[in-house]
Amino acid sequence: MTDNFLTINPDQMSDTRVASAKNALRNKVNFHVADTASLTGTATDIAHLLLNELSGFVNKLSEADNLDDVKASVTSLQATIGDIEGQVATGELTFPYQSKGLDTVKQEIIDRANGVNNLL
């Protein structure tokens, strides 16, 4: 799927065209991949999984007395998400931030966080 205006560098487009391009892409995601509720559900599942695993890791790590205990503290976390890195390395799994570019994603995070914080 290619749309000419979706392949142009955003710096080369007017604000209106950038907004239109983003909206068109969001509509495609909504139609072809997942609606907003499904995306929210997936993001929530990820947050819950990571929170649970991180909590277990932190609790076990805080009780570690030696290197073997430290290594054992990551067992559950590694079993749960350890395969992700390999899937990314082989290209079996790609994340949107990889396509968008890390600098772009970080700036979006900063802009959104500051924007929400300023409203608070």
C-alpha positions as CSV (number, residue, x, y, z in Angstrom):
1,M,0.0,0.0,0.0
2,T,1.5,3.3,-1.0
3,D,0.0,6.7,-1.2
4,N,2.2,9.4,-2.7
5,F,1.7,11.8,0.1
6,L,2.5,9.1,2.7
7,T,5.9,8.6,1.3
8,I,7.0,12.2,1.3
9,N,9.1,13.5,4.2
10,P,6.8,15.3,6.6
11,D,9.2,18.3,6.5
12,Q,8.2,18.7,2.8
13,M,4.5,18.9,3.5
14,S,2.2,21.6,4.8
15,D,0.7,21.1,8.3
16,T,-2.6,20.3,6.6
17,R,-1.1,17.6,4.4
18,V,0.8,16.1,7.4
19,A,-2.4,15.9,9.4
20,S,-4.2,14.4,6.4
21,A,-1.4,11.8,5.9
22,K,-1.5,10.9,9.6
23,N,-5.3,10.5,9.5
24,A,-5.2,8.4,6.4
25,L,-2.6,6.1,7.9
26,R,-4.5,5.9,11.2
27,N,-7.6,4.9,9.2
28,K,-5.7,2.1,7.5
29,V,-4.4,0.8,10.8
30,N,-7.9,0.9,12.2
31,F,-9.4,-0.9,9.2
32,H,-6.6,-3.4,8.4
33,V,-4.9,-4.1,11.8
34,A,-6.9,-3.1,14.8
35,D,-9.5,-0.7,16.0
36,T,-8.7,1.7,18.8
37,A,-10.2,-0.6,21.5
38,S,-8.2,-3.6,20.3
39,L,-5.0,-1.5,20.2
40,T,-5.8,-0.2,23.7
41,G,-6.4,-3.7,24.9
42,T,-3.1,-5.0,23.5
43,A,-1.2,-2.0,25.0
44,T,-2.9,-2.8,28.3
45,D,-1.9,-6.5,28.1
46,I,1.7,-5.5,27.4
47,A,1.7,-3.1,30.3
48,H,0.2,-5.6,32.7
49,L,2.6,-8.4,31.6
50,L,5.7,-6.2,31.9
51,L,4.5,-4.8,35.3
52,N,4.0,-8.3,36.7
53,E,7.3,-9.6,35.3
54,L,9.2,-6.5,36.4
55,S,7.7,-6.7,39.9
56,G,8.8,-10.3,40.2
57,F,12.2,-9.5,38.9
58,V,12.7,-6.6,41.3
59,N,11.5,-8.6,44.3
60,K,13.8,-11.5,43.5
61,L,16.7,-9.2,42.7
62,S,16.3,-7.3,46.0
63,E,16.7,-10.6,47.9
64,A,19.7,-11.8,45.8
65,D,22.8,-12.6,47.9
66,N,25.1,-13.8,45.1
67,L,25.6,-13.9,41.4
68,D,23.6,-17.2,41.1
69,D,20.6,-15.5,42.8
70,V,20.9,-12.5,40.5
71,K,20.9,-14.9,37.4
72,A,17.9,-16.8,38.9
73,S,16.0,-13.5,39.4
74,V,15.6,-13.1,35.6
75,T,14.3,-16.6,34.9
76,S,10.6,-15.7,34.6
77,L,11.2,-12.5,32.7
78,Q,13.5,-14.3,30.3
79,A,11.0,-17.1,29.8
80,T,8.2,-14.6,29.2
81,I,9.8,-12.1,26.8
82,G,13.3,-13.4,26.1
83,D,12.3,-14.6,22.6
84,I,11.3,-11.1,21.5
85,E,14.9,-9.9,20.9
86,G,15.6,-12.9,18.6
87,Q,12.4,-12.3,16.7
88,V,13.4,-8.7,16.1
89,A,16.9,-9.7,15.1
90,T,15.7,-12.1,12.4
91,G,13.0,-9.7,11.1
92,E,10.2,-12.0,12.2
93,L,8.9,-9.2,14.4
94,T,9.2,-5.5,13.7
95,F,7.9,-2.6,15.8
96,P,6.5,0.6,14.5
97,Y,9.2,2.6,16.3
98,Q,11.8,0.9,14.1
99,S,10.1,2.1,10.9
100,K,9.3,5.6,12.3
101,G,12.9,6.0,13.6
102,L,13.9,6.3,17.2
103,D,14.5,10.0,17.1
104,T,11.1,10.7,15.7
105,V,9.4,8.4,18.3
106,K,11.3,9.9,21.2
107,Q,10.4,13.4,20.1
108,E,6.7,12.4,19.8
109,I,6.9,11.0,23.4
110,I,8.5,14.2,24.6
111,D,6.0,16.4,22.8
112,R,3.0,14.4,24.0
113,A,4.2,14.2,27.6
114,N,4.9,17.9,27.8
115,G,1.6,18.7,26.1
116,V,-0.4,16.7,28.6
117,N,1.6,17.9,31.5
118,N,1.1,21.5,30.4
119,L,-2.6,20.9,30.4
120,L,-2.5,19.5,33.9
